[in-house]
Amino acid sequence: MSIRDFIKEKRRLNNLTQQELAEKAGVGLRFIRELEQGKETLRLDKVNQVLKLFGYEVGAVQLKRNEL
């Protein structure tokens, strides 16, 4: 599952609007919109601010050998 889908799902499960999520996470509404649209260049610290609300953070994941 992509981060954008994960955030969207968690936001909906918690009955939050994009505006409410932005306020609770301390980021701008535009950032939430771009995150949920899958923008590829986002600040990792801000992504983690949003994920922290749901008890998660971005981390390194080992790739399979054939994915290199």
Sequence and secondary structure as in RCSB ss.txt:
>XXXX:A:sequence
MSIRDFIKEKRRLNNLTQQELAEKAGVGLRFIRELEQGKETLRLDKVNQVLKLFGYEVGAVQLKRNEL
>XXXX:A:secstr
  HHHHHHHHHHHTT  HHHHHHHHTS HHHHHHHHTT S   HHHHHHHHHTTT         GGG 
